[in-house]
Amino acid sequence: MERTDEQKINKNILIATTTSSFLVPFMSSAINIAAPDIAKKFNLVAENLNLVITIFLLFSAAFILPMGKLSDTFDRTKIFITGLISFTISTLMCAIAPNITVLFIFRALQGFFSAFVFVTSIAILIENHSPKIRGRLLGINTATVYLGTSIGPFLGGILVRLFGFRSIFLFAFLVGFVASFISLFLLKKEIKVQQHTSLAESLKNLDKIGTIFSIVGLFLLIYGASTFELGKTPKMLFFLGGVLLILFVGFELATQNPLLDVKLFVKIPQFGFSNLAALINYSCTFSASYLLSLYLQIVKALPAQVVGSILILQPISQVITSLISGRASEKIEPRKLATAGMVLTTAGLFIFSLFSSKTNIVLVIVNLIIMGIGFGLFSSPNTNVVMSSVPQSLYGAASSTISVMRVMGQAFSMAIVSFIFSLYLKGAKLSHENYLMILKSMKISFFVFSVLSIVGIVASIKRGNIYNQENSN
């Protein structure tokens, strides 16, 4: 059966956007594996090594909202291509960095230019295809993100063992080069012509005060969360970042040309509740792999390679489920699929909170797959709701909002775990001799996440349907 014009997928657009969606999470996850080799090559202390890893997320998160606003007024295809090419060049420079200072600079630039890609790739993908196939496209995009996240530690480990940490950057450069080539020479011919203002006009009309509040607020929030356990100063920065973001919301409500139209969260329930559900979902699930890594390596005393093989089952199940749920969300109301995913995720989190030192590994594996299916059911249908609930002129803002919910959720997740571990371990080492306190901290963390996840289920149910809304228009 031949596809109609409305069902045809533009391969150049799909390859360019999904390759970039693979590249950024791959780089983020693979670099964790390379950390010991980087520390050895540059003789780094723990604090500096942590900064090599987190500086990417800091700059990526800080510039998401401004870039989202610009992509709705200026040519988002130019933003995407500029960001992808610049990210690729920055990656090459990381590979050949002669010292730690140069590596810091280009890791920061990687993060900065990744924001260009984050806020435009999904928008470009869906605005150049029929809404009838939006679900499967988002399913493919989401699966690609999970693939990058899951294959990063595995492939990164092989590359580092054989060739050292620079090989990870070189591999990412090659992938980025292919995506950049397609984008630069083929993508522009396929893109629908947009009405947009000049770059100078877009920058002139940009909400300057809101931009400063969002950049500084997100930067401090993420930095504080990533170093939460190191003392009082990171905790103060974390809460200061939260205060600045609250002030940002207040200012955006009062200004005429906001960086982010906060009123959309109230005016469009599907948009508001879907973003809230995403924030809660990431807050509850992001730290799960970290907690389970401690549980399997310290409490269960399993080798790191075995632990890696077990933990990869969750993202694999996410990849498979995302492909299925994305296509299913074209026929089944996405709210129902996303809510079912939240229910499964909540159940998985609660089951993890019941684990003991004697829990069978088979149960760990089964529950990881349940969690993966739950997250896969939730993510692409939830993104479908967010993007479908706003007009095309706000696709950049919607994409950036999804990204902000993700990074804020990750920050909250890290902060919650760090706070709970600081209460029970009180500075003790993460070693087998303290396994009982580690186990208790893990169980409490998962219980807190399972309770919080119930709020996410409520938000997912309350959002309402999008297909009924579309049919009534």
C-alpha positions as CSV (number, residue, x, y, z in Angstrom):
1,M,0.0,0.0,0.0
2,E,1.5,3.3,-1.1
3,R,1.7,6.2,1.2
4,T,-0.3,9.4,0.4
5,D,1.5,12.7,0.2
6,E,0.4,13.4,3.7
7,Q,2.1,10.2,5.0
8,K,5.4,10.7,3.2
9,I,8.5,11.3,5.3
10,N,11.2,13.6,4.0
11,K,14.3,11.6,4.5
12,N,16.8,14.5,4.4
13,I,14.9,16.4,7.1
14,L,14.5,13.2,9.2
15,I,18.1,12.2,9.0
16,A,19.4,15.7,9.8
17,T,17.2,16.3,12.8
18,T,17.4,12.7,14.3
19,T,21.2,12.5,13.8
20,S,21.5,15.8,15.7
21,S,19.1,14.4,18.4
22,F,21.4,11.4,18.7
23,L,24.6,13.4,18.8
24,V,24.0,15.6,21.9
25,P,22.8,12.9,24.3
26,F,25.5,10.5,23.1
27,M,28.2,13.1,23.9
28,S,26.6,13.8,27.3
29,S,26.5,10.1,28.4
30,A,29.8,8.9,26.7
31,I,31.9,11.6,28.4
32,N,31.0,10.1,31.8
33,I,32.9,7.0,30.8
34,A,35.8,9.0,29.7
35,A,36.1,10.9,33.0
36,P,38.9,8.8,34.6
37,D,41.0,9.0,31.4
38,I,40.5,12.7,31.2
39,A,41.5,13.1,34.8
40,K,44.7,11.0,34.2
41,K,45.7,12.9,31.0
42,F,45.3,16.4,32.5
43,N,46.1,15.4,36.2
44,L,42.7,16.8,37.4
45,V,41.3,16.9,41.0
46,A,37.7,15.8,41.5
47,E,36.2,19.4,41.3
48,N,37.8,20.2,38.0
49,L,36.8,16.8,36.5
50,N,33.2,17.4,37.6
51,L,33.3,20.8,35.8
52,V,34.4,19.1,32.6
53,I,31.3,17.0,32.7
54,T,28.8,19.6,34.0
55,I,29.9,22.7,32.1
56,F,28.2,21.3,28.9
57,L,24.8,21.0,30.7
58,L,25.3,24.4,32.4
59,F,25.7,26.3,29.1
60,S,23.1,24.2,27.3
61,A,20.4,24.8,29.9
62,A,21.1,28.5,30.3
63,F,20.6,29.4,26.7
64,I,17.6,27.2,25.8
65,L,14.9,29.8,26.4
66,P,16.6,32.7,24.5
67,M,17.3,30.5,21.6
68,G,13.7,29.2,21.6
69,K,12.4,32.7,21.4
70,L,14.8,33.6,18.6
71,S,13.8,30.5,16.6
72,D,10.2,31.7,16.5
73,T,11.1,35.1,15.1
74,F,14.3,34.5,13.1
75,D,14.9,31.7,10.5
76,R,15.0,28.5,12.7
77,T,16.7,26.5,9.9
78,K,19.6,28.9,9.9
79,I,19.8,28.6,13.7
80,F,19.7,24.8,13.4
81,I,22.4,24.6,10.8
82,T,24.6,27.2,12.6
83,G,24.3,25.4,15.9
84,L,25.0,21.9,14.4
85,I,28.1,23.0,12.4
86,S,29.4,25.0,15.4
87,F,28.7,22.1,17.8
88,T,30.6,19.8,15.4
89,I,33.6,22.2,15.2
90,S,33.6,22.6,19.0
91,T,33.6,18.8,19.3
92,L,36.7,18.5,17.1
93,M,38.5,21.2,19.1
94,C,37.7,19.2,22.3
95,A,39.4,16.2,20.7
96,I,42.6,18.1,20.0
97,A,42.6,20.3,23.1
98,P,46.2,20.6,24.3
99,N,45.3,21.5,27.9
100,I,42.4,21.6,30.4
101,T,41.7,25.3,29.8
102,V,41.0,24.7,26.1
103,L,38.9,21.7,26.9
104,F,36.8,23.8,29.3
105,I,36.3,26.5,26.7
106,F,35.1,24.2,24.0
107,R,33.0,22.0,26.3
108,A,31.2,25.2,27.2
109,L,30.8,26.1,23.5
110,Q,29.5,22.6,22.8
111,G,26.8,23.2,25.4
112,F,26.0,26.7,24.1
113,F,25.6,25.5,20.5
114,S,23.6,22.4,21.6
115,A,20.9,24.8,22.7
116,F,20.6,25.9,19.0
117,V,19.9,22.3,18.0
118,F,17.6,21.5,21.0
119,V,15.0,24.2,20.3
120,T,14.9,23.8,16.5
121,S,15.2,20.1,15.6
122,I,11.7,19.0,16.7
123,A,10.1,22.2,15.3
124,I,11.7,21.7,11.9
125,L,10.8,18.0,11.9
126,I,7.1,18.5,12.6
127,E,6.4,21.7,10.7
128,N,7.6,20.2,7.5
129,H,5.4,17.1,7.7
130,S,1.7,16.4,8.0
131,P,0.2,16.4,11.5
132,K,-1.2,13.0,10.6
133,I,2.3,11.5,11.0
134,R,3.5,13.7,13.8
135,G,3.3,10.9,16.4
136,R,5.6,8.5,14.5
137,L,8.1,11.3,13.8
138,L,8.3,12.2,17.4
139,G,8.5,8.6,18.3
140,I,11.5,8.2,16.0
141,N,13.1,11.4,17.4
142,T,12.6,10.3,21.0
143,A,13.9,6.8,20.3
144,T,17.0,8.4,18.7
145,V,17.6,10.4,21.9
146,Y,17.4,7.3,24.0
147,L,19.6,5.4,21.6
148,G,22.3,8.1,22.0
149,T,21.9,8.0,25.8
150,S,22.1,4.2,26.0
151,I,24.8,3.5,23.5
152,G,27.0,6.3,24.9
153,P,28.5,4.5,27.9
154,F,28.8,1.2,25.9
155,L,30.5,2.6,22.8
156,G,32.3,5.2,24.8
157,G,33.8,2.5,27.0
158,I,35.1,0.6,24.0
159,L,36.6,3.7,22.4
160,V,38.3,4.9,25.6
161,R,39.8,1.5,26.3
162,L,41.2,1.2,22.8
163,F,42.1,4.8,21.8
164,G,41.7,7.1,24.9
165,F,39.1,9.8,25.6
166,R,39.9,11.9,22.5
167,S,38.4,9.1,20.3
168,I,34.9,9.9,21.8
169,F,35.1,13.4,20.6
170,L,36.4,12.3,17.2
171,F,33.6,9.8,16.8
172,A,31.0,12.5,17.7
173,F,32.7,14.9,15.2
174,L,32.3,12.3,12.4
175,V,28.6,11.9,13.2
176,G,28.2,15.7,13.4
177,F,30.1,16.2,10.1
178,V,27.6,13.9,8.3
179,A,24.6,15.7,9.8
180,S,26.2,19.1,9.0
181,F,26.8,18.1,5.4
182,I,23.2,17.0,5.0
183,S,21.9,20.1,6.7
184,L,24.1,22.5,4.8
185,F,23.7,21.2,1.3
186,L,20.3,19.3,1.3
187,L,18.1,20.5,4.2
188,K,17.6,24.1,2.9
189,K,16.1,22.8,-0.3
190,E,13.5,20.7,1.6
191,I,12.4,23.3,4.1
192,K,9.2,25.3,3.7
193,V,9.8,29.0,3.4
194,Q,9.1,30.8,6.7
195,Q,8.1,34.4,7.3
196,H,10.6,35.8,9.8
197,T,12.3,39.1,10.8
198,S,16.0,39.8,10.4
199,L,18.5,38.7,13.0
200,A,19.1,42.3,14.1
201,E,15.3,42.9,14.5
202,S,14.9,39.6,16.4
203,L,17.7,40.5,18.8
204,K,16.4,44.1,19.2
205,N,12.9,42.7,20.2
206,L,14.3,40.1,22.5
207,D,13.3,40.4,26.2
208,K,16.7,41.4,27.6
209,I,15.8,41.3,31.3
210,G,13.9,38.0,31.0
211,T,17.0,36.6,29.2
212,I,19.3,37.6,32.0
213,F,17.0,36.1,34.7
214,S,16.6,32.8,32.8
215,I,20.3,32.4,31.9
216,V,21.6,33.2,35.4
217,G,18.7,31.3,37.1
218,L,19.1,28.1,35.2
219,F,22.9,28.3,35.4
220,L,22.9,28.6,39.2
221,L,20.2,26.0,39.6
222,I,22.0,23.3,37.5
223,Y,25.4,24.1,39.0
224,G,24.0,24.0,42.5
225,A,22.2,20.7,41.9
226,S,25.3,19.0,40.3
227,T,27.5,20.0,43.3
228,F,24.8,19.8,45.9
229,E,26.7,17.4,48.2
230,L,29.9,19.6,48.3
231,G,28.8,22.0,51.0
232,K,26.6,25.0,51.8
233,T,27.7,27.2,48.9
234,P,26.2,24.9,46.1
235,K,23.0,24.6,48.1
236,M,22.8,28.4,48.4
237,L,23.4,28.7,44.6
238,F,20.8,26.1,43.9
239,F,18.1,28.0,45.9
240,L,19.3,31.3,44.5
241,G,18.8,29.9,41.0
242,G,15.3,28.8,42.0
243,V,14.5,32.3,43.4
244,L,15.7,34.0,40.2
245,L,13.5,31.7,38.1
246,I,10.5,32.6,40.2
247,L,11.3,36.3,39.7
248,F,11.7,35.5,36.0
249,V,8.1,34.1,35.9
250,G,6.8,37.2,37.7
251,F,8.6,39.5,35.2
252,E,7.4,37.5,32.2
253,L,3.8,37.9,33.4
254,A,4.2,41.7,33.5
255,T,6.1,42.4,30.3
256,Q,4.6,43.1,26.9
257,N,7.0,41.0,24.8
258,P,8.1,38.1,27.1
259,L,10.9,35.7,26.5
260,L,8.4,32.9,27.4
261,D,4.7,33.5,27.5
262,V,4.0,32.1,30.9
263,K,0.3,32.7,30.4
264,L,0.3,29.8,27.9
265,F,0.6,27.4,30.9
266,V,-2.8,28.6,32.1
267,K,-4.5,29.5,28.8
268,I,-3.8,26.1,27.2
269,P,-4.3,23.3,29.8
270,Q,-2.8,20.7,27.5
271,F,0.4,22.8,27.3
272,G,0.6,23.6,31.0
273,F,-0.2,20.1,32.4
274,S,2.0,18.3,29.8
275,N,5.0,20.4,30.8
276,L,4.3,19.9,34.5
277,A,4.0,16.1,33.9
278,A,7.4,16.2,32.0
279,L,9.0,18.1,34.9
280,I,7.8,15.6,37.4
281,N,8.7,12.6,35.2
282,Y,12.3,13.8,34.8
283,S,12.6,14.7,38.5
284,C,11.5,11.2,39.4
285,T,13.4,9.1,36.9
286,F,16.7,10.9,36.1
287,S,18.6,9.6,39.2
288,A,17.3,6.1,38.9
289,S,20.3,4.7,37.0
290,Y,22.7,6.4,39.5
291,L,20.9,4.9,42.4
292,L,20.7,1.4,40.8
293,S,24.4,1.6,39.9
294,L,25.2,2.1,43.6
295,Y,22.8,-0.6,44.6
296,L,24.2,-3.2,42.1
297,Q,27.9,-2.4,42.6
298,I,28.0,-1.6,46.4
299,V,25.1,-3.5,47.9
300,K,25.0,-6.5,45.6
301,A,28.8,-6.3,44.9
302,L,28.5,-6.9,41.1
303,P,31.3,-6.1,38.7
304,A,30.9,-2.8,36.8
305,Q,30.7,-4.5,33.4
306,V,27.8,-6.7,34.6
307,V,26.1,-3.6,36.1
308,G,26.4,-1.8,32.8
309,S,24.9,-4.7,30.9
310,I,21.9,-4.8,33.3
311,L,21.3,-1.0,33.3
312,I,21.3,-0.8,29.5
313,L,18.1,-2.8,29.4
314,Q,16.0,0.2,30.5
315,P,17.0,2.6,27.7
316,I,16.7,-0.3,25.2
317,S,13.1,-0.9,26.2
318,Q,12.6,2.9,26.1
319,V,13.8,3.0,22.4
320,I,11.5,0.2,21.4
321,T,8.5,1.5,23.2
322,S,9.0,5.1,22.0
323,L,8.8,3.9,18.4
324,I,5.5,2.1,19.1
325,S,3.9,4.7,21.3
326,G,4.8,7.5,18.8
327,R,2.9,5.8,16.0
328,A,0.1,4.8,18.4
329,S,-0.4,8.4,19.5
330,E,-1.6,9.2,16.0
331,K,-4.7,7.1,16.6
332,I,-5.0,6.8,20.4
333,E,-5.4,10.0,22.4
334,P,-1.8,10.8,23.6
335,R,-3.0,11.7,27.0
336,K,-4.1,8.1,27.6
337,L,-0.7,6.7,26.5
338,A,1.3,9.2,28.5
339,T,-0.8,8.6,31.6
340,A,-0.4,4.8,31.3
341,G,3.4,5.5,31.0
342,M,3.3,7.6,34.2
343,V,1.4,4.8,36.0
344,L,4.0,2.2,35.0
345,T,6.8,4.5,36.0
346,T,5.2,5.1,39.4
347,A,4.8,1.4,40.0
348,G,8.4,0.8,39.0
349,L,9.7,3.5,41.4
350,F,7.7,2.1,44.3
351,I,8.9,-1.5,43.6
352,F,12.5,-0.2,43.7
353,S,11.8,1.4,47.1
354,L,11.0,-2.1,48.5
355,F,14.3,-3.7,47.4
356,S,16.7,-5.2,50.0
357,S,20.2,-6.6,49.8
358,K,18.7,-10.1,49.1
359,T,16.4,-9.0,46.2
360,N,16.8,-11.3,43.2
361,I,18.6,-9.8,40.2
362,V,15.8,-11.1,38.0
363,L,13.4,-8.7,39.7
364,V,15.8,-5.8,39.1
365,I,15.9,-6.7,35.4
366,V,12.1,-7.0,35.1
367,N,11.5,-3.8,36.9
368,L,14.0,-1.9,34.8
369,I,12.2,-3.1,31.7
370,I,8.9,-1.9,33.3
371,M,10.4,1.5,33.9
372,G,11.7,1.7,30.4
373,I,8.3,0.8,28.9
374,G,6.7,3.4,31.2
375,F,9.1,6.2,30.2
376,G,8.8,5.2,26.5
377,L,5.0,5.3,26.7
378,F,5.1,8.7,28.3
379,S,7.8,10.7,26.5
380,S,6.9,10.9,22.8
381,P,3.0,11.2,23.3
382,N,3.7,13.9,25.9
383,T,5.9,15.8,23.5
384,N,3.1,15.3,20.9
385,V,0.6,17.0,23.2
386,V,2.9,19.9,23.9
387,M,3.7,20.6,20.2
388,S,0.2,20.0,19.0
389,S,-1.3,22.4,21.6
390,V,0.4,25.5,20.2
391,P,0.4,27.2,16.8
392,Q,3.4,26.8,14.4
393,S,4.6,30.3,15.3
394,L,5.3,29.0,18.8
395,Y,7.1,25.8,18.0
396,G,10.4,27.2,19.1
397,A,9.0,28.3,22.5
398,A,7.3,24.9,22.9
399,S,10.5,23.0,22.1
400,S,12.6,25.1,24.5
401,T,10.0,24.7,27.2
402,I,10.2,20.9,26.9
403,S,14.0,21.1,27.2
404,V,13.8,23.4,30.2
405,M,11.5,21.0,31.9
406,R,14.0,18.2,31.2
407,V,17.0,20.0,32.6
408,M,15.1,21.4,35.6
409,G,13.8,17.9,36.3
410,Q,17.3,16.5,36.2
411,A,18.5,19.2,38.5
412,F,15.7,18.6,41.0
413,S,16.3,14.8,40.8
414,M,20.0,15.2,41.6
415,A,19.3,17.6,44.4
416,I,16.7,15.3,46.1
417,V,19.1,12.3,46.0
418,S,22.1,14.4,47.3
419,F,19.9,15.8,50.1
420,I,18.7,12.4,51.2
421,F,22.2,10.8,51.0
422,S,23.7,13.7,53.0
423,L,21.1,13.0,55.8
424,Y,21.9,9.3,56.2
425,L,25.5,9.0,55.1
426,K,26.7,12.3,56.6
427,G,29.9,12.4,54.5
428,A,30.7,8.7,54.8
429,K,32.3,7.0,51.8
430,L,30.2,5.2,49.2
431,S,31.7,1.8,50.0
432,H,30.5,-1.6,50.9
433,E,31.2,-1.0,54.6
434,N,28.3,1.6,54.5
435,Y,26.0,-0.5,52.3
436,L,23.1,-0.5,54.8
437,M,23.0,3.4,54.9
438,I,23.4,3.4,51.1
439,L,20.5,1.0,50.7
440,K,18.3,3.0,53.1
441,S,19.1,6.2,51.3
442,M,18.2,4.5,48.0
443,K,14.9,3.1,49.3
444,I,13.8,6.5,50.7
445,S,14.8,8.3,47.4
446,F,12.7,5.9,45.3
447,F,9.8,6.2,47.7
448,V,9.9,10.0,47.5
449,F,10.0,9.7,43.8
450,S,7.1,7.3,43.6
451,V,4.9,9.7,45.8
452,L,6.0,12.7,43.6
453,S,5.2,10.7,40.5
454,I,1.6,10.3,41.6
455,V,1.3,14.1,41.2
456,G,2.6,13.6,37.6
457,I,-0.2,11.1,37.0
458,V,-2.8,13.7,38.1
459,A,-1.2,16.3,35.9
460,S,-1.3,13.9,32.9
461,I,-5.0,13.1,33.4
462,K,-6.0,16.7,34.0
463,R,-4.5,18.0,30.7
464,G,-7.4,17.1,28.5
465,N,-7.5,15.7,25.0
466,I,-5.9,17.2,21.9
467,Y,-7.8,15.4,19.2
468,N,-11.1,16.6,20.5
469,Q,-9.7,20.1,20.5
470,E,-8.4,19.8,16.9
471,N,-11.7,18.4,15.7
472,S,-13.6,21.3,17.2
473,N,-11.5,23.9,15.5
